[in-house]
Amino acid sequence: MNATAQGGLEKQLSSAKRNVGLLSVAQAILGSGPPLAFSVGGLAGFQMLGADKSLATAPLTGFNIGVAVGAVVVALASRFLGRRESFMVGALTGALGSALAAFALIRSDFWLFAFALMLMGLCGGFTQKIRFAAADASPSFYKGKAISWILAAGIVSAILGPQVAIWLKDALAPVTFAGAFLGMVPLLLCAIVALYFLKLPALNVKAAGDEPTRPLREIVMTQRFATGMICGISSYALMTFMMTGAPLAMVIGCGFSSELATLGIQWHVIAMFAPSFFTGMLIGRFGAEKVVGAGLLILMACAIVAHMGVELWNFWGALVLLGIGWNFGFIGATAIVASSYRPAEADKVQGFHDIILFSTVALSSFSSGKVFTAFGWSVMNLLIWPVTILCLILVLLQLRAASRKPA
């Protein structure tokens, strides 16, 4: 490599490191919104309702709907405004939603609170794209490290969000939790400052050459895509279902403090992100199907620990296993889905997949409160079994089909 090329590569790497550093800061801050919302959102909804508490998790359903909408809107915003500006709009939306959530709690307005969490979820949908921006801003040999930095920032988020909930829960007493949401506003504004200094390269959109594209119906009917989508969506929906209901079960059902419930969610979110540093390596060594199978078995272990009792260690242990099981199940399933379509088919397949995914996740968060109110925590745990068994059967069938293919 000559001196000119070497200098250009070093300049490109230096720019990538700068952008990834700023995006990591933004990710750490913006990513703290979801764990805060799921730590106290259901409890806050519960305290505002009357005799019928079955809608307690509706605000978290609003959050998940916001994520689904945000995942679509960020693509349009990036096209017309640019990626940096679209991320700043997402952060501003999150700040607005957090302030509105505090206002709704002060007024004890349940449905305004649900709308506020939907705005926070919209910010979460924008945040989902930060890892792609980090990879796109990096040379090929640095993409893996770039994504790792974003994942590391996710661990910071897992600590920051719940700690804000604990520190500021009573800051606006006697209104519980309002101070926690208000405390997110200056944090999210700090993320806008970090995003302002981004200098992201323009994306080169290239045609996919002469590679033929198949109809969406043909792609989604393949065994590989169906297996990946069903297992991924099931892993995500089960995780959301259990994570949403756990704080209610701990505080309302068993009398633990909201601080202990929040710490349980903190460890859960850490468990969701921490394995990502080696999940890709495991997929490369053992195959995505086997990693998904391991994730499903860990979700079963989560159900076993939860069934064993209602002590603090049962809840925290189940939540940690829930996070690890989600990581293996969802990331492995995503790898299966990603290998089922051609580059030219990516946009339509990913769009179809995400619509089904986030719609199912929103439904699971909504049903969590209803199932807990009607049947209790033990029945919630039982629902893990039929879903994971079905997914394991699909994974085994996919492995069998793959083994029969000629080399």
C-alpha positions as CSV (number, residue, x, y, z in Angstrom):
1,M,0.0,0.0,0.0
2,N,1.5,3.4,-1.0
3,A,1.8,6.4,1.3
4,T,-1.2,8.2,-0.2
5,A,-3.6,5.2,0.2
6,Q,-2.3,4.6,3.7
7,G,-2.9,8.2,4.6
8,G,-6.4,8.1,3.2
9,L,-7.2,4.9,5.1
10,E,-5.9,6.4,8.4
11,K,-8.0,9.5,7.8
12,Q,-11.1,7.4,7.1
13,L,-10.5,5.4,10.3
14,S,-10.0,8.5,12.4
15,S,-13.3,9.9,11.1
16,A,-15.0,6.6,11.8
17,K,-13.7,6.4,15.4
18,R,-14.9,10.0,16.0
19,N,-18.4,9.3,14.7
20,V,-18.6,5.9,16.5
21,G,-17.6,7.6,19.7
22,L,-20.3,10.3,19.4
23,L,-22.9,7.7,18.3
24,S,-22.0,5.6,21.3
25,V,-22.6,8.5,23.7
26,A,-26.0,9.1,22.0
27,Q,-26.8,5.4,22.2
28,A,-26.0,5.3,25.9
29,I,-28.3,8.2,26.6
30,L,-31.2,7.5,24.2
31,G,-31.1,3.8,25.0
32,S,-31.8,4.5,28.7
33,G,-35.4,5.5,27.9
34,P,-36.7,2.0,27.3
35,P,-35.4,0.4,30.6
36,L,-36.7,3.4,32.5
37,A,-40.1,3.1,30.8
38,F,-40.4,-0.7,31.4
39,S,-39.1,-0.4,35.0
40,V,-41.9,2.0,36.2
41,G,-44.3,2.4,33.3
42,G,-46.6,-0.4,34.3
43,L,-46.5,0.6,38.0
44,A,-47.3,4.2,37.1
45,G,-50.2,3.0,35.0
46,F,-51.4,0.8,37.7
47,Q,-51.5,3.6,40.3
48,M,-53.6,5.8,38.0
49,L,-56.3,3.2,37.3
50,G,-59.4,2.6,39.3
51,A,-60.8,-0.8,40.3
52,D,-60.0,-2.4,36.9
53,K,-56.2,-2.7,36.7
54,S,-56.1,-4.8,33.6
55,L,-55.0,-1.9,31.4
56,A,-52.0,-1.1,33.6
57,T,-49.5,-2.1,30.8
58,A,-51.3,-0.2,28.1
59,P,-48.8,2.7,28.3
60,L,-46.0,0.2,27.5
61,T,-48.1,-1.0,24.6
62,G,-48.1,2.6,23.5
63,F,-44.3,2.6,23.9
64,N,-43.9,-0.5,21.6
65,I,-46.3,1.0,19.0
66,G,-44.1,4.1,19.0
67,V,-41.0,1.9,18.4
68,A,-42.7,0.3,15.5
69,V,-43.7,3.6,14.0
70,G,-40.3,5.1,14.7
71,A,-38.5,2.3,12.9
72,V,-40.4,3.3,9.7
73,V,-40.3,7.1,10.2
74,V,-36.6,7.2,10.8
75,A,-36.0,5.8,7.3
76,L,-38.2,8.5,5.7
77,A,-36.6,11.2,7.9
78,S,-33.1,10.1,7.0
79,R,-33.9,10.3,3.3
80,F,-35.3,13.9,3.5
81,L,-33.4,15.4,6.5
82,G,-30.2,13.3,6.7
83,R,-29.3,10.7,9.3
84,R,-27.7,13.1,11.8
85,E,-30.8,15.4,11.7
86,S,-33.2,12.5,11.9
87,F,-31.5,11.2,15.1
88,M,-31.7,14.7,16.6
89,V,-35.4,14.8,15.8
90,G,-35.8,11.4,17.5
91,A,-34.0,12.6,20.6
92,L,-36.1,15.7,20.7
93,T,-39.3,13.6,20.4
94,G,-38.1,11.5,23.3
95,A,-37.5,14.6,25.5
96,L,-41.0,15.8,24.6
97,G,-42.4,12.5,25.5
98,S,-40.6,12.3,28.8
99,A,-41.7,15.8,29.8
100,L,-45.3,14.9,28.8
101,A,-45.2,11.7,30.8
102,A,-44.2,13.7,33.9
103,F,-47.1,16.1,33.3
104,A,-49.5,13.3,32.7
105,L,-48.5,11.7,36.1
106,I,-49.0,15.0,37.9
107,R,-52.5,15.3,36.3
108,S,-53.1,11.6,36.8
109,D,-54.2,11.3,33.2
110,F,-53.7,7.7,32.2
111,W,-54.3,8.0,28.4
112,L,-52.1,11.1,28.2
113,F,-49.4,9.1,29.9
114,A,-49.9,6.3,27.3
115,F,-49.5,8.8,24.5
116,A,-46.3,10.2,26.2
117,L,-44.8,6.8,26.3
118,M,-45.7,6.3,22.6
119,L,-43.5,9.4,21.9
120,M,-40.7,7.9,24.0
121,G,-41.1,4.7,22.0
122,L,-40.9,6.7,18.7
123,C,-37.5,7.9,19.9
124,G,-36.6,4.3,20.6
125,G,-37.5,3.4,17.0
126,F,-35.0,6.0,15.8
127,T,-32.4,4.7,18.3
128,Q,-32.6,1.3,16.7
129,K,-30.9,2.6,13.6
130,I,-27.8,4.0,15.4
131,R,-25.9,0.7,15.1
132,F,-26.4,0.7,11.4
133,A,-25.2,4.3,11.1
134,A,-22.1,3.3,13.1
135,A,-21.4,0.4,10.7
136,D,-22.1,2.5,7.6
137,A,-19.7,5.2,8.8
138,S,-16.8,2.7,9.2
139,P,-14.4,1.0,6.8
140,S,-15.1,-2.7,6.4
141,F,-12.4,-3.9,8.8
142,Y,-13.7,-1.6,11.5
143,K,-17.5,-2.4,11.3
144,G,-17.4,-5.1,13.9
145,K,-15.6,-2.9,16.4
146,A,-18.0,-0.1,15.6
147,I,-21.1,-2.3,16.4
148,S,-19.4,-3.6,19.6
149,W,-19.0,0.0,20.8
150,I,-22.7,0.6,20.2
151,L,-23.5,-2.6,22.1
152,A,-21.3,-1.5,25.0
153,A,-23.2,1.7,25.1
154,G,-26.4,-0.4,25.5
155,I,-25.0,-1.8,28.7
156,V,-24.5,1.8,30.0
157,S,-28.2,2.4,29.1
158,A,-29.2,-0.6,31.1
159,I,-27.6,0.9,34.2
160,L,-28.5,4.6,33.5
161,G,-32.2,4.3,32.9
162,P,-33.1,2.3,36.0
163,Q,-30.8,4.4,38.2
164,V,-32.6,7.5,37.0
165,A,-35.9,5.8,38.0
166,I,-34.5,5.0,41.5
167,W,-32.8,8.3,42.2
168,L,-35.7,10.6,41.0
169,K,-38.7,8.4,41.7
170,D,-39.9,10.8,44.5
171,A,-38.3,14.0,43.2
172,L,-41.8,15.4,42.6
173,A,-43.4,13.9,45.7
174,P,-46.2,13.2,46.4
175,V,-46.5,12.2,42.7
176,T,-44.5,9.0,42.3
177,F,-42.3,8.4,39.2
178,A,-43.0,11.9,37.7
179,G,-39.5,13.1,38.7
180,A,-37.9,10.1,36.9
181,F,-39.5,10.9,33.6
182,L,-38.7,14.6,34.0
183,G,-35.1,13.7,34.8
184,M,-34.8,12.2,31.3
185,V,-35.3,15.5,29.5
186,P,-31.9,17.1,30.2
187,L,-30.2,13.8,29.4
188,L,-31.9,13.5,26.0
189,L,-31.0,17.1,25.3
190,C,-27.4,16.2,25.9
191,A,-27.7,13.4,23.3
192,I,-28.8,16.1,20.8
193,V,-25.6,18.0,21.5
194,A,-23.5,14.9,20.9
195,L,-25.3,14.2,17.7
196,Y,-24.8,17.7,16.5
197,F,-21.1,17.1,16.0
198,L,-21.5,14.0,13.8
199,K,-20.1,14.1,10.3
200,L,-21.6,11.0,8.7
201,P,-20.5,10.1,5.2
202,A,-23.2,10.0,2.5
203,L,-24.5,6.5,1.7
204,N,-23.9,5.3,-1.8
205,V,-27.0,3.6,-2.9
206,K,-26.2,1.1,-5.6
207,A,-28.4,-1.1,-7.7
208,A,-28.2,-4.8,-7.0
209,G,-26.8,-5.5,-10.5
210,D,-28.7,-8.1,-12.5
211,E,-29.6,-10.2,-9.6
212,P,-33.2,-11.2,-9.9
213,T,-35.7,-10.3,-7.1
214,R,-38.4,-12.6,-6.0
215,P,-42.0,-11.7,-4.9
216,L,-42.3,-11.1,-1.2
217,R,-44.9,-13.9,-1.0
218,E,-42.3,-16.4,-2.4
219,I,-39.6,-15.3,0.1
220,V,-41.8,-15.4,3.3
221,M,-43.1,-18.9,2.4
222,T,-39.7,-20.5,2.4
223,Q,-39.0,-22.7,5.4
224,R,-35.8,-20.8,6.4
225,F,-37.5,-17.4,6.5
226,A,-40.6,-18.7,8.3
227,T,-38.4,-20.4,10.9
228,G,-36.3,-17.4,11.5
229,M,-39.2,-15.0,11.7
230,I,-41.4,-17.1,14.0
231,C,-38.5,-17.9,16.4
232,G,-37.3,-14.2,16.4
233,I,-40.7,-12.8,17.0
234,S,-41.6,-15.4,19.6
235,S,-38.3,-14.7,21.5
236,Y,-39.0,-10.9,21.5
237,A,-42.7,-11.3,22.4
238,L,-42.0,-13.6,25.3
239,M,-39.3,-11.3,26.6
240,T,-41.6,-8.3,26.4
241,F,-44.5,-10.2,27.9
242,M,-42.4,-11.3,30.9
243,M,-40.4,-8.1,31.4
244,T,-43.6,-6.0,31.3
245,G,-45.4,-8.1,33.9
246,A,-42.4,-8.7,36.3
247,P,-42.5,-5.3,38.0
248,L,-46.2,-5.7,38.6
249,A,-45.7,-9.2,40.0
250,M,-42.9,-8.1,42.3
251,V,-44.4,-4.9,43.6
252,I,-48.2,-5.5,43.5
253,G,-48.2,-9.3,43.8
254,C,-45.4,-9.9,46.3
255,G,-44.8,-6.6,48.0
256,F,-41.3,-5.9,47.0
257,S,-40.2,-2.2,46.7
258,S,-40.2,-0.5,43.3
259,E,-36.5,0.0,43.7
260,L,-35.9,-3.8,43.8
261,A,-38.2,-4.3,40.8
262,T,-36.2,-1.6,38.9
263,L,-32.9,-3.2,39.8
264,G,-34.3,-6.5,38.4
265,I,-35.1,-4.8,35.1
266,Q,-31.6,-3.3,35.1
267,W,-29.9,-6.7,35.4
268,H,-32.4,-8.0,32.8
269,V,-31.4,-5.4,30.2
270,I,-27.7,-5.9,31.0
271,A,-28.2,-9.6,30.3
272,M,-30.0,-8.7,27.0
273,F,-27.0,-6.8,25.7
274,A,-23.8,-8.2,27.3
275,P,-23.8,-11.6,25.4
276,S,-23.8,-9.7,22.1
277,F,-20.0,-9.4,22.3
278,F,-19.7,-13.1,21.6
279,T,-23.1,-14.1,20.2
280,G,-21.8,-13.5,16.6
281,M,-18.8,-15.7,17.3
282,L,-21.1,-18.5,18.5
283,I,-23.3,-18.2,15.4
284,G,-20.2,-18.4,13.2
285,R,-18.9,-21.5,15.0
286,F,-22.1,-23.5,15.7
287,G,-24.6,-22.0,13.3
288,A,-27.6,-19.7,13.9
289,E,-30.1,-22.5,14.3
290,K,-28.1,-24.0,17.3
291,V,-27.8,-20.6,18.9
292,V,-31.5,-20.1,18.6
293,G,-32.1,-23.5,20.1
294,A,-29.8,-22.6,23.0
295,G,-31.8,-19.3,23.5
296,L,-35.1,-21.2,23.6
297,L,-33.7,-23.6,26.2
298,I,-32.6,-20.7,28.3
299,L,-36.1,-19.2,28.1
300,M,-37.4,-22.5,29.4
301,A,-34.9,-22.2,32.3
302,C,-36.3,-18.8,32.9
303,A,-39.8,-20.3,33.3
304,I,-38.4,-23.0,35.7
305,V,-36.7,-20.5,38.0
306,A,-39.8,-18.3,38.0
307,H,-42.0,-21.4,38.8
308,M,-39.7,-22.3,41.8
309,G,-41.0,-19.5,44.0
310,V,-41.6,-15.8,44.4
311,E,-38.5,-14.8,46.4
312,L,-36.3,-12.0,45.1
313,W,-33.8,-14.3,43.6
314,N,-36.5,-16.1,41.6
315,F,-37.5,-12.8,40.0
316,W,-34.0,-11.6,39.4
317,G,-32.7,-14.9,38.2
318,A,-35.6,-15.4,35.8
319,L,-35.1,-11.9,34.4
320,V,-31.4,-12.5,33.8
321,L,-32.2,-15.7,32.0
322,L,-34.9,-14.0,30.1
323,G,-32.4,-11.4,28.8
324,I,-29.8,-14.0,27.8
325,G,-32.5,-16.2,26.2
326,W,-33.7,-13.2,24.2
327,N,-30.2,-12.4,23.0
328,F,-29.5,-15.8,21.7
329,G,-33.0,-16.4,20.3
330,F,-33.5,-13.1,18.7
331,I,-30.0,-12.4,17.3
332,G,-29.7,-16.0,16.0
333,A,-33.2,-15.8,14.4
334,T,-32.3,-12.5,12.8
335,A,-29.2,-14.2,11.3
336,I,-31.5,-16.9,9.9
337,V,-33.8,-14.3,8.4
338,A,-30.9,-12.3,7.0
339,S,-29.6,-15.3,5.1
340,S,-33.0,-16.1,3.5
341,Y,-33.2,-13.1,1.1
342,R,-30.9,-11.5,-1.5
343,P,-29.5,-8.0,-1.1
344,A,-31.9,-6.5,-3.6
345,E,-34.8,-7.9,-1.6
346,A,-33.7,-6.5,1.8
347,D,-35.9,-3.5,2.1
348,K,-39.2,-5.2,1.5
349,V,-38.4,-8.3,3.5
350,Q,-37.1,-6.3,6.5
351,G,-40.1,-4.0,6.4
352,F,-42.5,-6.9,6.4
353,H,-40.6,-8.6,9.2
354,D,-40.5,-5.5,11.4
355,I,-44.2,-4.7,11.0
356,I,-45.1,-8.2,12.1
357,L,-42.4,-8.1,14.9
358,F,-43.4,-4.9,16.5
359,S,-47.1,-5.5,16.1
360,T,-46.7,-8.8,18.0
361,V,-44.5,-7.2,20.6
362,A,-47.1,-4.4,21.2
363,L,-49.8,-7.1,21.6
364,S,-47.7,-9.0,24.1
365,S,-47.1,-6.0,26.3
366,F,-50.8,-5.2,26.2
367,S,-51.8,-8.7,27.1
368,S,-49.2,-8.9,29.9
369,G,-51.2,-6.7,32.2
370,K,-54.5,-8.4,31.5
371,V,-53.0,-11.9,32.0
372,F,-51.4,-10.8,35.3
373,T,-54.5,-9.2,36.6
374,A,-56.8,-12.1,35.6
375,F,-54.5,-15.1,36.4
376,G,-51.3,-14.1,38.1
377,W,-47.6,-14.5,37.6
378,S,-47.6,-18.3,37.6
379,V,-49.9,-18.5,34.6
380,M,-47.7,-15.9,32.8
381,N,-44.7,-18.3,33.2
382,L,-46.7,-21.2,31.9
383,L,-47.2,-19.5,28.5
384,I,-43.5,-19.7,27.8
385,W,-43.7,-23.5,27.3
386,P,-46.0,-23.9,24.3
387,V,-44.3,-21.1,22.4
388,T,-40.7,-22.3,23.0
389,I,-41.6,-25.9,22.3
390,L,-43.2,-24.9,18.9
391,C,-40.1,-22.9,18.1
392,L,-37.7,-25.7,19.0
393,I,-39.7,-28.0,16.7
394,L,-39.3,-25.5,13.8
395,V,-35.5,-25.2,14.5
396,L,-35.1,-29.0,14.5
397,L,-37.0,-29.2,11.2
398,Q,-34.8,-26.5,9.7
399,L,-31.6,-28.3,10.8
400,R,-32.9,-31.5,9.3
401,A,-33.7,-29.8,6.0
402,A,-30.3,-28.1,5.9
403,S,-28.6,-31.5,6.5
404,R,-30.4,-33.0,3.6
405,K,-29.1,-30.4,1.1
406,P,-26.3,-31.5,-1.1
407,A,-22.9,-30.1,-0.3
